[in-house]
Amino acid sequence: MRPTFAKTLRCGALLVALGFLAPALSARAETLTVFAASSLTESFTELGKAYEKVDPGVTVRFNFAGSQQLAAQVEQGAVADVIAGADGRWVDYLATLGKTAGESRLFAQNQLVVIVPKKNPAGIQKLRDLIKPGVKVVLGAQSTPVGRYTRTSLTLLGRQPGFPPDFKLRLRDNLVSEEENVKAVVAKVQLGEADAGFVYRTDVTPEVAKKVIVLELPEAANPPGSYPIAMLAAAPQPVTAQAFIAFVLGEEGQAILRRHAFLPPPPIKSGPPQPAAAAAPDSASRR
């Protein structure tokens, strides 16, 4: 049977309509690329899955590495939408290069702990044992946020009752390795390649906790480190990037971060924005 003119016309109209709809439908299939500090691996992986549920059509893809490594990648032209660092130093540095869009926002805080292998071959029972001769200690490199926080903590420990004033210098004698991200510090201790390491509390996941002993630092020597998040200036998906940042700062995102032992961000100070306190890292610190 030959199609009628009316049916042919209806079919043609449907095809035309689908032709107009197809670009709109396909345009919503987006990939959001997020560069995030290695200490955010577990929490942001969960955050990404949660965001995909509230924003259908978006796939969140992560690149986890040390904050200084992420900054170097962006500086060298890597394309991403969002960067979330473990301290403000490297995000501020990218801002000085014009690589971020708008102001960064603090979304979480973290604190340090010391971990030792479950078998504890060095017999470490307290923090002062870290400076005993022969103890092998691993830290984050000074260019890393965890390394910077650790060195601040070591300085403060030397001012606490029961610690020698030269605690930091004496611990340096036991330093056997400096790692480019905190996950590498965790791995060294888990594998027994070090007797102790300074890591974030959030890195002691349930799986890690089975293999290590945790030593707490005094509060006076353990100031929280703040985590900033920012959209990158060359973000391919700027609208979705802003929505993801809002999700991280929102109720559901903050609940996920708390489940992973992160502290809430510091209160937003009133008044005009203050200039960044940290100077841009020099090239030597990025090697």
C-alpha positions as CSV (number, residue, x, y, z in Angstrom):
1,M,0.0,0.0,0.0
2,R,1.4,3.4,-1.0
3,P,1.7,5.9,1.9
4,T,-0.8,8.7,1.8
5,F,0.4,12.3,1.5
6,A,-0.8,13.1,5.0
7,K,1.2,10.2,6.6
8,T,4.3,11.2,4.6
9,L,3.9,14.8,5.9
10,R,3.5,13.6,9.5
11,C,6.6,11.4,9.3
12,G,8.6,14.2,7.8
13,A,7.5,16.6,10.5
14,L,8.5,14.0,13.2
15,L,12.0,13.6,11.6
16,V,12.4,17.3,11.5
17,A,11.4,17.6,15.2
18,L,13.8,14.9,16.2
19,G,16.5,16.6,14.2
20,F,16.0,19.8,16.3
21,L,15.8,17.8,19.6
22,A,18.9,15.7,19.0
23,P,21.5,18.4,19.6
24,A,19.7,19.5,22.8
25,L,19.5,15.9,24.1
26,S,23.1,15.1,23.2
27,A,24.4,18.5,24.6
28,R,23.4,17.5,28.2
29,A,25.8,14.5,28.1
30,E,28.7,16.3,29.8
31,T,31.9,15.2,31.4
32,L,33.0,17.3,34.3
33,T,36.7,17.0,35.0
34,V,37.8,17.6,38.6
35,F,41.5,17.9,39.7
36,A,41.5,16.9,43.4
37,A,44.2,16.4,46.1
38,S,45.0,12.8,46.8
39,S,43.7,13.0,50.3
40,L,40.2,13.6,48.8
41,T,40.2,10.3,46.9
42,E,37.6,8.5,48.9
43,S,35.4,11.4,49.8
44,F,35.3,13.0,46.3
45,T,34.7,9.6,44.7
46,E,31.6,9.4,46.7
47,L,30.7,13.0,46.1
48,G,31.1,12.5,42.4
49,K,28.6,9.6,42.4
50,A,26.2,11.6,44.5
51,Y,26.4,14.6,42.1
52,E,25.8,12.4,39.1
53,K,22.4,11.4,40.7
54,V,21.2,15.0,41.1
55,D,22.5,16.2,37.7
56,P,21.6,13.4,35.2
57,G,23.6,13.5,32.0
58,V,26.8,14.6,33.8
59,T,29.8,12.2,34.3
60,V,32.3,13.4,36.9
61,R,35.9,12.4,36.1
62,F,38.6,12.8,38.7
63,N,42.3,13.3,38.5
64,F,43.8,12.7,42.0
65,A,47.4,13.7,42.8
66,G,49.4,15.9,45.1
67,S,48.2,19.5,45.1
68,Q,51.5,20.7,43.7
69,Q,51.4,18.2,40.9
70,L,47.8,19.3,40.0
71,A,48.9,22.9,39.9
72,A,51.9,22.0,37.7
73,Q,49.6,20.2,35.3
74,V,47.2,23.1,35.0
75,E,50.1,25.6,34.6
76,Q,51.4,23.4,31.7
77,G,48.0,23.5,30.0
78,A,46.0,20.5,31.3
79,V,42.3,21.1,30.8
80,A,39.9,20.7,33.7
81,D,36.8,22.3,35.2
82,V,37.5,22.4,38.9
83,I,40.5,22.2,41.2
84,A,40.2,21.2,44.9
85,G,43.5,21.4,46.8
86,A,44.7,20.4,50.3
87,D,45.8,24.0,51.0
88,G,45.5,27.4,49.6
89,R,49.1,27.9,48.5
90,W,48.8,26.1,45.1
91,V,45.3,27.3,44.3
92,D,46.4,30.9,45.1
93,Y,49.4,30.3,42.8
94,L,47.2,29.3,39.9
95,A,45.1,32.4,40.6
96,T,48.2,34.6,40.2
97,L,48.6,33.1,36.7
98,G,45.0,33.8,35.8
99,K,44.2,30.1,35.7
100,T,41.2,30.2,38.1
101,A,37.9,32.0,37.6
102,G,36.5,33.9,40.6
103,E,37.5,33.4,44.2
104,S,38.2,30.1,45.7
105,R,36.0,28.8,48.5
106,L,37.1,26.8,51.6
107,F,35.0,23.6,51.8
108,A,36.7,21.4,54.5
109,Q,39.5,21.2,57.1
110,N,41.7,18.3,58.1
111,Q,44.2,17.4,60.8
112,L,47.3,15.2,61.1
113,V,47.9,12.0,62.9
114,V,50.9,9.7,63.1
115,I,50.6,6.1,61.9
116,V,52.9,3.2,62.6
117,P,52.6,-0.3,61.2
118,K,50.5,-2.8,63.2
119,K,53.5,-4.9,64.0
120,N,55.3,-1.8,65.2
121,P,58.9,-3.1,64.8
122,A,60.4,0.1,66.2
123,G,58.3,-0.1,69.4
124,I,56.8,3.3,69.0
125,Q,54.4,4.0,71.9
126,K,54.4,7.8,72.0
127,L,55.3,10.7,69.8
128,R,58.7,11.3,71.6
129,D,59.7,7.8,70.4
130,L,59.9,9.2,66.8
131,I,63.3,10.8,67.6
132,K,64.8,7.6,69.0
133,P,68.0,6.5,67.1
134,G,67.2,4.2,64.2
135,V,63.5,5.0,63.8
136,K,62.6,5.4,60.1
137,V,60.2,8.3,59.5
138,V,58.5,9.2,56.3
139,L,57.0,12.6,55.6
140,G,55.3,14.4,52.7
141,A,57.7,16.6,50.7
142,Q,57.9,20.2,51.8
143,S,56.2,21.3,48.5
144,T,53.1,19.2,49.4
145,P,50.3,20.5,51.7
146,V,50.7,17.5,54.1
147,G,54.5,18.2,54.2
148,R,54.0,21.8,55.0
149,Y,51.4,21.1,57.7
150,T,53.7,18.4,59.2
151,R,56.6,20.8,59.4
152,T,54.4,23.4,61.2
153,S,53.3,20.7,63.6
154,L,56.9,19.6,64.3
155,T,57.8,23.1,65.2
156,L,54.9,23.4,67.5
157,L,55.6,20.0,69.1
158,G,59.0,21.4,70.2
159,R,57.1,24.0,72.2
160,Q,54.9,21.5,74.1
161,P,55.6,20.2,77.6
162,G,57.5,17.0,77.5
163,F,59.1,17.6,74.1
164,P,62.6,18.8,73.6
165,P,62.9,22.2,71.9
166,D,64.9,20.6,69.0
167,F,62.3,17.9,68.4
168,K,62.0,18.9,64.7
169,L,65.7,18.8,64.1
170,R,66.2,15.5,65.8
171,L,63.3,13.9,63.9
172,R,64.9,15.1,60.6
173,D,67.8,12.8,61.4
174,N,65.4,9.9,61.2
175,L,63.8,11.0,57.9
176,V,64.2,8.3,55.3
177,S,61.8,9.5,52.6
178,E,59.8,12.5,51.4
179,E,56.8,11.7,49.3
180,E,54.9,13.6,46.7
181,N,51.5,12.9,48.1
182,V,50.0,11.6,51.3
183,K,48.8,8.3,49.9
184,A,52.5,7.4,49.2
185,V,53.3,8.1,52.9
186,V,50.5,5.8,53.9
187,A,51.7,3.1,51.6
188,K,55.3,3.3,52.9
189,V,54.1,2.7,56.5
190,Q,51.6,0.0,55.5
191,L,54.3,-1.9,53.6
192,G,56.7,-1.7,56.6
193,E,59.2,0.5,54.6
194,A,58.9,3.1,57.4
195,D,58.3,2.9,61.1
196,A,56.1,6.0,61.2
197,G,54.5,8.6,59.0
198,F,52.5,11.8,59.4
199,V,49.3,11.7,57.4
200,Y,45.8,13.2,57.5
201,R,43.2,11.8,59.8
202,T,41.0,11.2,56.8
203,D,43.6,8.9,55.2
204,V,43.1,6.4,58.0
205,T,40.2,4.7,56.2
206,P,38.6,1.6,57.7
207,E,40.9,-0.5,55.4
208,V,44.0,1.4,56.4
209,A,43.0,1.2,60.1
210,K,43.3,-2.6,60.0
211,K,47.1,-2.3,59.2
212,V,48.3,0.7,61.3
213,I,48.3,2.1,64.8
214,V,47.3,5.8,65.2
215,L,49.0,8.2,67.5
216,E,47.2,11.5,68.1
217,L,48.9,14.9,68.1
218,P,48.2,17.5,70.9
219,E,45.6,20.0,69.7
220,A,48.0,22.8,70.3
221,A,50.4,21.3,67.8
222,N,47.8,20.3,65.2
223,P,46.2,23.3,63.7
224,P,43.6,22.3,61.0
225,G,44.6,22.7,57.4
226,S,42.0,24.2,55.1
227,Y,40.9,22.9,51.6
228,P,40.0,25.3,48.9
229,I,38.0,24.7,45.7
230,A,37.8,26.8,42.6
231,M,36.6,26.8,39.0
232,L,39.4,26.9,36.4
233,A,39.4,29.8,33.9
234,A,39.5,27.4,30.9
235,A,36.7,25.1,32.2
236,P,34.9,23.5,29.3
237,Q,31.8,23.2,31.5
238,P,31.6,26.4,33.5
239,V,28.0,26.1,34.5
240,T,28.3,22.6,35.7
241,A,31.6,23.4,37.4
242,Q,29.8,26.1,39.5
243,A,26.9,23.7,40.2
244,F,29.4,21.0,41.4
245,I,31.2,23.5,43.7
246,A,27.8,24.5,45.2
247,F,27.1,20.8,45.8
248,V,30.4,20.3,47.6
249,L,29.6,23.4,49.8
250,G,26.0,22.3,50.3
251,E,24.3,20.1,52.9
252,E,24.7,16.8,51.1
253,G,28.3,17.4,50.1
254,Q,29.3,18.5,53.6
255,A,27.6,15.4,55.0
256,I,29.7,13.2,52.8
257,L,32.9,15.0,53.8
258,R,32.0,14.5,57.5
259,R,31.5,10.8,57.0
260,H,35.0,10.7,55.8
261,A,36.3,12.5,58.9
262,F,36.8,15.9,57.4
263,L,36.1,18.9,59.6
264,P,33.7,21.7,58.4
265,P,35.3,24.7,56.8
266,P,36.2,27.7,58.9
267,P,33.5,30.4,59.2
268,I,33.5,33.0,56.4
269,K,34.9,36.2,57.8
270,S,32.8,39.3,57.2
271,G,34.3,42.4,55.5
272,P,36.2,42.8,52.3
273,P,38.2,39.9,50.8
274,Q,41.7,39.7,52.2
275,P,44.7,39.1,50.0
276,A,46.2,35.6,50.0
277,A,48.7,35.2,52.8
278,A,50.8,32.6,51.0
279,A,53.4,33.7,48.5
280,A,53.4,32.0,45.1
281,P,55.7,28.9,45.3
282,D,59.0,29.3,43.5
283,S,60.1,27.0,40.8
284,A,62.5,25.1,43.1
285,S,59.6,23.9,45.3
286,R,57.8,22.5,42.3
287,R,60.6,20.1,41.3
